[in-house]
Amino acid sequence: MTSEEKILVAAEARVRTGGYNGFSFRDLARDTGLTSAGVHHYFPTKADLVARLARNYTSRFLDALDECPSHARVARLRELFAESLRQDGKMCLCGLLAAESGVLPEPVTEAARMFFAALVDRLVSAFPDSDDPLSDVLAVLATLEGAALLATVQGDPDVFEKATSALGSMRPFADFT
């Protein structure tokens, strides 16, 4: 793993644990065995680093969604959220950044905004028979992010499973569980 990759892994863990202001470049230096100057070499500012994290996170989600047919994407997105919660008990990186968006630098807020815009774009096709697919997609995203938040604060991934069970009544999700 390159130094840059180590920084990104450590920073994602830190952001998902403590938010944008929950770490410093000195913390990342300790986590990676680099110097603070070494971290700055790759990412001149925290905003540069966290915006890159959000863009990478978005790419991972989009790649996973693009691997399945549009009618299975709601189920796949739910799986991605559930896997994250089961793996490390933490919520969606971009959901956390969205919650903090009022106090974040614009490049970070924009990167989080783009995550949701990209998900909307990928999920609209999952509702071909809907009179209002955009509303359906927004309901899915709100349910997933809200459920992840509840599961995180409760420290219980099963909360996510229970809170998202209502998605089963949405046709695309019901067909692929």
ABEGO torsion letter per residue (X at the ends): XBAAAAAAAAAAAAAAAAEAAABBAAAAAAAAGBBAAAAAAABABAAAAAAAAAAAAAAAAAAAAAABBAAAAAAAAAAAAAAAAAAAGBBBAAAAAAAAAAABBAAAAAAAAAAAAAAAAAAAAABAABABAAAAAAAAAAAAAAAAAAAAAAGBAAAAAAAAAAAAABAAAAAAX
